[in-house]
Amino acid sequence: MMELQMIEIYVPNKDVETFKEKAEEFKVINVWRTRTNDQISLFKVLVEKQYTEDILDFLETEHAFSEELHAFLYDISTYLP
């Protein structure tokens, strides 16, 4: 059975397009985007656990996002596509 994790990433709206371009480089199962207000968008990224660290490393080291970005990591027990 494949282990899944969900990364919730709050991205400033001014950085959304750049974030989306860079995020496309990662192997993900699905991505959902919600605009939470005029300043922030929430991305929910579903990934296999083995790819989580690559995405988190990107989020920590990408200087364009590091100051204003917030991320949360959750283990997923069930996913129905």
C-alpha positions, -999 to 999 in steps of 0.1 A, spaced: 0 0 0 13 34 -9 18 59 20 4 93 13 9 128 28 -8 161 23 11 193 23 -9 225 28 10 255 15 -1 291 20 14 312 -8 11 349 -13 -11 356 -44 17 377 -59 39 345 -60 12 320 -71 23 318 -108 60 314 -99 51 288 -73 29 268 -97 57 267 -123 82 254 -99 58 230 -82 51 213 -116 87 199 -114 76 175 -85 59 142 -87 24 148 -71 -8 128 -72 -31 159 -71 -31 196 -63 -60 218 -52 -59 255 -50 -82 278 -29 -79 316 -28 -83 323 9 -84 361 6 -69 389 -14 -34 382 -2 -31 344 2 -38 312 -18 -39 277 -2 -25 248 -21 -32 213 -10 -6 189 -25 -12 152 -23 21 132 -26 35 98 -20 55 99 13 88 92 -5 85 126 -24 75 147 5 111 156 16 119 169 -19 90 194 -18 97 205 18 134 211 9 123 232 -20 100 252 2 127 258 28 154 268 4 135 288 -22 143 324 -12 114 339 -31 89 322 -9 107 316 24 96 347 42 59 347 35 51 310 29 36 287 55 33 249 51 17 221 71 22 183 67 -4 157 73 -4 119 70 -33 106 49 -50 73 60 -76 72 32 -78 88 -3 -107 81 -27 -99 96 -61 
